[in-house]
Amino acid sequence: MARKAKAVEGEGRFTPKKAKNAVAVAKVVGPAVLPVIAPYAVRAAGAARELYDRYQAKKLGVAVDQLGEFSGRGAALHARIAGLTQGLAELKKSAKATDADVAFAKDTQGTLEQLSATVRASERMPAARRKAAHRAVAGELDQLEGKLLHRLGI
């Protein structure tokens, strides 16, 4: 019976008076608690950012310190192009590289520069055109990666 009476009177609700009391308590307690909590909040935010950066770097297949080089919607394609460029450089330096391998590396380098320019240009395109350009670049990269792996003997 007492519970029904309280429910009818509205004591269980959040009233303007209770809100004013909560704000008054926050004004007094906040300045005392904030300096204690702030360093932990900053550390937690930093740890969360570091985890996110590691996730992004792993997703792109690059080191965390290289993450700033690959941004935008074409970041994954730029990372693939950079990896392929690095693979071509290793192919040129290889002791087993033939003249055909070196010629392939030089020809492919020019193609990679064009693909990189295409990805950069597609950043400003409407979504449908950008996605089509990215699919075309990804297809070309798939072919070039396959050829490079074949030449590396993998």
Disulfide bonds with the S-S distance in Angstrom:
none
